[in-house]
Amino acid sequence: MSNLQSIIKFILMFPTNLVYISNLQQKILCLFCIFTSSETWNHSGNQCQIKPVGFPAGVDHREKKYKAHRQFGDRRGGVISARTYFYADEAKCDHHMETFLKCIQASGGSSDDGFSAIKMTALGRPQFLLQFSEVLVKWKRFFHLLAAEQGKAGLAALDVKLELKQLQETLTKLGVVAKDDTQNWFTGENLGLSGTVDLLDWNNLIDDRTKISNLLVVPNLETGQLEPLLNKFTEEEERQMKRMLQRMDTLAKHAMKHGVRLMVDAEQTYFQPAISRLTLEMQRIFNKEKPIIFNTYQCYLKEAYDNVSVDVELSRREDWYFGAKLVRGAYMQQERTRAEEIGYEDPVNPTYEATNEMYHKCLDYVLEEIKHNRRANVMVASHNEKTVKFTLHRMNQLGIHPSENKVYFGQLLGMCDQISFPLGQAGYPVYKYVPYGPVNEVIPYLSRRAQENRGIMQGSQRERVLLWNELRRRLLSGEIMYRPAY
């Protein structure tokens, strides 16, 4: 194994790790100050003419998907290939952070270009991520509602452009903002200068750069009133949120110090919008000179391609390095069951073939970006041989050389070595995920991964055949002590 240390890198991934830096902490705290406004809003304008979007009436404006449900309190249900964290108290989160600090240091000490995988739910109370996710989803839905009003429904995410003048008129009619104030919404940061507003412009309105509390209301067509996107946090919830951001800040500084790149793991869809937004803010800070922060995209989700394409476009506009880890996903069974029982749309692609198509579509988009703009990077985290072959084929077509270190491959330690080792010997950057920790936690995790799907088991059988073939070749050729040249 020592001969491969310069070829096969190792990703230390105990329970989890995470990152940020002081100015990022201030940025995020300002952002959430907007979300915790205690003001109330009443609709006093004309009746809205837009088609209802289905916000539930009543005092509780939370949607079913973003509420805690007792039957799904144990988030381990149906999840066999990902570590799950449960909030106990702040001391436990501090303990996780200390573990992650050691993990980052170990990863940095093992190579000059190491990775460390991280999970946000280990660093704070998940309720905060749940509420923030609902804010972001409602705000995005409001954009598409306005797009439908302008006859632009059904277009790809980046193709939807709202006409600014018509948008301002609609917002005034809805009572979201006074007519004179709409001019202030789209000033600075080049917002609206083109005469249109796209999804990236719209998302940037929820930012510390635009402190407009009215941005946090959306119309409820059933009640005729404007509703806040997020109810006010309690004092304790605010303290918990700030401590979560402080932990992220501490880990970020440590990662930068040790030269470690951080991959933020994807989680359930009711947490993911918040996780992705926080990761994006990390990328804006840390990825200015090189890719440090990598977001994870689960390609079994119907919206995976839209998410990848929108984030790549944002990195172009703001001139920072895009970093992505592409996976098929770990929560499919749980997501489908929860959606069916609680009553919202299944977020998962209908078939395994559709997921494969989505994975290759997302991967191809990033590879094209690498070809045209060498500032994108991608980790192909897959045990699927067809996906690896697809990647190699497209890299060759697009002229992306493995020595550029723009495309990485990752597999779990002990699995699919028949993929990892040839890639490493051919000069591709290959990483092995290394779960470590107490035996009673790691062994069950590895056992679940081995049973995750028949494809991995078939890969193990094929690996055994390849090993026997190589042993037979060496015996017949007299090369028992043969050592490959690296």
Salt bridges, closest charged atoms under 4 A:
ASP60 OD2 - LYS67 NZ 3.02
GLU63 OE2 - ARG141 NH1 2.52
ASP74 OD1 - ARG76 NE 2.81
GLU90 OE1 - ARG243 NE 2.85
GLU90 OE1 - ARG247 NH2 2.66
ASP94 OD1 - ARG247 NE 2.85
GLU134 OE1 - ARG62 NE 2.30
GLU134 OE2 - LYS138 NZ 3.39
GLU163 OE2 - LYS152 NZ 3.40
GLU189 OE1 - ARG209 NH1 3.22
ASP198 OD2 - LYS161 NZ 4.00
ASP198 OD2 - ARG317 NH2 2.33
ASP201 OD1 - ARG317 NH1 3.68
ASP207 OD1 - LYS27 NZ 3.76
ASP207 OD2 - ARG209 NH2 3.06
ASP207 OD2 - ARG277 NH2 3.66
ASP207 OD2 - ARG284 NH1 3.45
ASP208 OD1 - LYS27 NZ 3.41
GLU227 OE2 - HIS61 ND1 3.30
GLU236 OE1 - ARG239 NH2 2.68
GLU236 OE2 - ARG243 NH2 3.39
GLU238 OE2 - LYS232 NZ 3.92
ASP249 OD2 - LYS253 NZ 3.30
ASP265 OD2 - LYS119 NZ 3.86
ASP265 OD1 - LYS325 NZ 2.97
GLU281 OE1 - LYS27 NZ 3.65
GLU281 OE2 - ARG277 NE 3.04
GLU281 OE2 - ARG284 NH1 2.92
GLU313 OE1 - ARG316 NH1 2.54
GLU313 OE2 - ARG317 NE 2.93
GLU318 OE1 - ARG284 NE 2.74
ASP319 OD1 - ARG375 NH2 3.38
GLU345 OE2 - LYS302 NZ 3.47
ASP346 OD2 - ARG336 NE 3.20
ASP364 OD1 - ARG394 NE 2.46
GLU368 OE1 - HIS372 NE2 3.44
GLU368 OE2 - ARG394 NH2 2.84
GLU369 OE1 - ARG316 NH2 2.76
GLU385 OE1 - ARG462 NH1 2.38
GLU404 OE1 - ARG374 NE 2.83
ASP417 OD1 - LYS432 NZ 2.88
GLU441 OE1 - ARG83 NH1 3.27
GLU452 OE1 - ARG449 NE 2.50
GLU470 OE2 - ARG473 NH2 2.96
GLU470 OE2 - ARG474 NE 2.87
GLU479 OE1 - ARG473 NH1 2.87
